[in-house]
Amino acid sequence: MRKILLLTKTIFISGALLAQDATTNEVEDKGDLQINGSVDAYYRFNFNHAKSVQQANNFTSFTNSHNSFELGMASLKASYTKGKAGIVVDLGFGTRAKEFSYAESGITQSIKQAYITYAPTDNIKLSAGKWGTHVGYELLDPQLNRNYSMSYMFSYGPFSHTGLKADFTFGEGFGVMAGVTNPTDYLSAPWNKKFIVGQISKTSEKVNVYLNYVGGKDTAAIASNQLGLTATAKITDKFSLGYDGTVKFVKAPDVSSQSWWGSALYVNVDPSDKFGITLRGEYFDDKKGVIANADGSALFGTSIVQGTLSFNFKPVSGLMIIPEFRIDSAKDPIFTKNSGDGTKSTGTFLVAAVYSF
């Protein structure tokens, strides 16, 4: 009887240990899955009383409407990491996603980001696929911005890159990124058309600085080189500053090099966790008419100053209400009056709601 009891006890303990090992292995085999999403909607009114979308007096991304309630984007992002590897799948549906992936058509327009990562060491991470650009202060997802309407530099800079990049981190917040990609904003492109992307960054608790580069020859054999400087500074817990500056050089075949440039300052004030104010001032210069319409004619050929005052109300966790006032003023009459005549300036009121989780 004692032998039987000992044998039974041994079997029980062995079974418990095996079950524990199986449970441990099961936990270890599971990676880290994170799911985030957002929905945003807005109403925009242009004080020039435009009669059509063409007269909406909007030359920046995502808000080309007048006196209409609009859905910005419904977005869902999944990130999964296990050990040294991981994936990111970021999908969006709506005007923002469609304009962001303007070079694509059909279902691929909904792919904001989709890439694979591999970190051979703690200081090196490789990424392959499509990702949002590193250039600029503003981002596609509205909950990541304090202004709802976009700047001119965001609207005419790169949106995304598809290719391979490597991120290197060093001590004291110093980082370097370098990569090779398809021409800007293209998921697919001829084999001989490649861009180089790069970034040098220095981050700390108070100040972050990023020096960015994108350059190459696109599918129309037009060569471009863009440099950008982005910086943030936390002055106090309730006051911070942001800066964005960029210049883009463009050279078409048999044409001398030309350029456009811009500079913007963001002043952020946060009296409380539930209320914030942001004033954005931007100067955008394309006097040489580098940025073109679909027919090849110059879109601007002038300089523009815009000021945007945005209020961020956060009544509950995840929800942000953004009333916004904006004035755009150009050196030449590129905007439109209600009568159809040209005018040098225009004013806009906008209110947006953004919920994110």
N, C-alpha and C positions, 0 to 999 in steps of 0.2 A: 504494500500500500504506500509506504514511504517513497519507493522508487517511482510509482505512478504519479504521486503528487509532485515529486521533483521534476519528472519529465513534463508534466502539464505546466508547471511553473516556468520551466525553461522555454517551452513552446510559446507561452503567453508573452514572456518578456521579449523573445526573439521577434514575435509578430508585432509587438508594440514598437520595437526599435526599427523594424522594416517600414512600418507605417509612418513613423516619425521621419525617417530618411526620405520616404516617398513624398511626404508633405513638404519637407525642406527643399527637395529638388524641384517640386512643383512651384514653390514660391520663387526659388532662384531662377527658374526657367521663364518666369513672367517678367516682361519689361515694364517700362513706365509709359502709360498712355495718358495723354492730355487732350481734352476736347474743348475748344473755345468757339464762340460764334457771336454774331451781331446782326442787327437790323437797324437801318436808318431811313428816315423819311424827312421831307422838308417842304416848305412853301417859300417861293421867291417872288418878290414884286419889284419891278424896275420902275423908277420914278419918271422915266421918259415915256411911260405908257406905250410900250411897244405893241404893235398890232400882230406880230408874227414871231415865230421862233428866230427867224433870221434877223429880227430887230430886237432881240432880247438883250442886246448890249452886253454880251458875255463872251470873253475871249479866253477864258480859263476852263479847266476840266470840271465835268460832273454836274454843273448847275446851269445848263443852257435851257432855261425855261422862264416863263413869265406868268404870274397870276394863276399858278397851277400847283396843286398838291402832287408831289412826286415821290416815288420810292427810289432811294439811293441804291441800296444793295442789301441783299440777304447773304450772309457769309457764314461758312462753317470750316473750321480748321482742326485737323487732327495731327498730333505729333506723337511718334512712338520711338522710344529708344530702348535698346537692350544691349548691355555691355558697351562696346565701342562703336556700334553702328546704330543708325536710326533713319527714319523717314519723316517727311512733312508733306501733308496734302492739304492745300488751302484752296477752297472753292468759293466762288462768289457769283451771284445772279442779280442782274439789274444794270442800271445805267453805268454805275461806277465800274463794275467788272467788265462790261462790254467796251467802254472807252479805254480802260486799262489795257485790254488785250485787243486793241484796234487792228493789229496786223493779222489777226486770226479770224476764223469764221466758224460758225456752228458750235459744237459742244466744247471745243478747245478755248473758246472765249471765257468759259467759266473757270478755267485753271489760272488762278492768281499765282500760286506757287505749287511746285511739286518737285521735291528733290530728295536725294539720298545723302546721308552723312556718314563719315567714318573718321574716328579719332584714334590714330595709331599711338599717340601719346597725349598726355594732359595738355600739352602746349601746341598741338597741331590738329586741325580739323579740316578734312576734305569734304567738299560738297559738289554734287553733280545733279544737274536738272535745271529747273527754272526757279528763279528767286527774285524778289523785289530789289530794285536798285539800291545801292549804297550812297548814291549821290543825292544831296539835298537834305533839308530840314523837315519837310512835310512827308506824310506817308499816305498810302492808299486808304487804309482803314480809318474811318472818321473818328472812332473812339480814341485813336492815338494822336489826334491833332486837337488843338484848342480853338482854331478857326475852322469853320465848316467849309466855306468857299476856299478855293485853292489859289496859290500864288501863280504868277506868270512863269517863274523859274521852274516850278514843279511841272506845269502844263507843257512846257516845251523842252524839258530835259528828258533823260531816259526814264522809262517806267520799270522795265524788267530786263533780266539777262538770262540766257540759256547757255550753259556750258559747264566748265569745271573751274573751281577756285579752291585756294588753300588759305586758311586763316592761321596765323602764327601769333601766339601771345608770349610776352616776355615779362620780366619783373617790373614793378612800379607802374602798372597800367599801360605799358607800351604794347602796341599791336601792329601787325602788318598783314594785309590781304593782297593776293595776286591771283589772277585767273585769265583764262582764254575763253571767249564766248562767241556765239553767233552775233551778227549785227544786232544792235540794240532793238529790243522789243520783238524779235523774231524767234519763234520756236524752231523753225527750220530755215536753212539758208544754204547757198552753194558752198561746196567744200573749201574753196579758195578765199572766201570772205569771212575773216575772223577779226574780232575785236580783242583788245587787251584792257582789262579792268584792274584797278589797284586802289589801295587805301593805306594810309599811315595814320594811326590814332594814338592819342594820349588821354587817358581817362583818370579821373580822381573823384573824390567825394564832392568837390565843389565845382570843378571845371572839366569839361570834356571837349576835345578838339579833334576834328577829322579832316584830313586832306585827301581828296578823292580824285580819281582819274578814270576816264573812259575814252578810248580812241581806236580808230580802225577805218576800214573802207566798207561802205554798205553795198547793198545789192545793185544800186545804180552807179557804182564806182565813184561815189562821192566820199572823200576822205574827211574825217572830223576828229578833233581832239578837244575834249572838255575837261577843264579843271574846276574843282569846287572846294570851298572851305566852309565847314559847318562847325559851330561852337555853341556850347551852352554854359551858363554860369549861374550857380545858386548863390545869390547874395545873402539872403536870409531864408527862413522857413516859409515866409510869405511873399518873397520877391525874387524873381529870377529873370534872366535874359537869354535870348537865343539869337544867333546870327546865321545867315545863309548868304553866300556869295558864289557866283559862278561865271565863267566865261567859256564860250564855245567857238572854236575856229573851224570853218568849213571851207573846203576847196573842191570844186567840181572840175572835171576835165577841161583843160584849156581856159580856165578862169582863175584869176588871182584869188588868194585866200581872203575870206571875209569873216566877220565875227559878230556875235551879239553877247551881251552880258547883263547881269542883274545883281542887286544887293538888297537884302531885307533885314530888318531888325524886329524882334519879337519881345515885347515887354509884358511880363506875366505877373499878376498880382493875385494872391489868394488870401482874402480876409478870413476864410474859414474852410473846412473840409468840404462844405456843401456849396461853396460859391467862389468863382474865380473870374478874372477879367484879363483879356489879352488884347493888346493893341499891336497890330502888324503894319509896318510901313515898308513899302517896296518901291524900288526904282528899277525899271526894266528898259533897256536900250537896244533897239533893233533898227536904228536909223538907216542902216545899209540894206534893209529889206532881205536879210538872210533867210528868215522863216517864210516859207512859201505856201500859197494855197494849192489845191489839187491841180489847178491849171498852170502852175509854175509862177504865177504873179506874186508879188510881195504881199504878205498878210498885213504887216504893220508899216514898215518904212518910217517909223517915228519912235519917240520915247514915251513911256507911260509911268505915272506915279499913282500908286493906289494905297489907300489907307483903310484898314478894316478893324472895327471895334466889335469884339465878341464877348458875350457873357456866358459863363458856364454854370448852370444850375444843376445840382445833383440832389434831388429830393429824396431818393432812395438808392440803395446800392445797385450799381449797374446801369442806372438811367441817367442820361445827361440831356438837358434842354439847352439849346444854343440860339438865343436871339442875336442877330448880327446886323450891323450897319456898315455899308461899304461905299466908298467914293473912288472912282477911277477917273483920272485926268490925263489926257494925252497932249502932246505938242501940236498935233494935227487933228482935224475932225474925223476920227475913225468910228465914232459912235453915231447913233441914229436917233433923231427926234421922232415924236409921234407923227409928224407930218411927212416923215421920210427924209428930211434934210439932215445934213451932217452936223455934228456937234463935237466939241473937244472933251466933254465930261459927261458922266452919268452917275446916278446914285441908286443904291439898291438896299432893300430891307429883306432879310431872310430869317426864318425861324426853323430850326431843325430839332428832331428828336432822335437820339441814338441810344439803343439798349445793347449792352454787351455782357457776356458771361465767360 
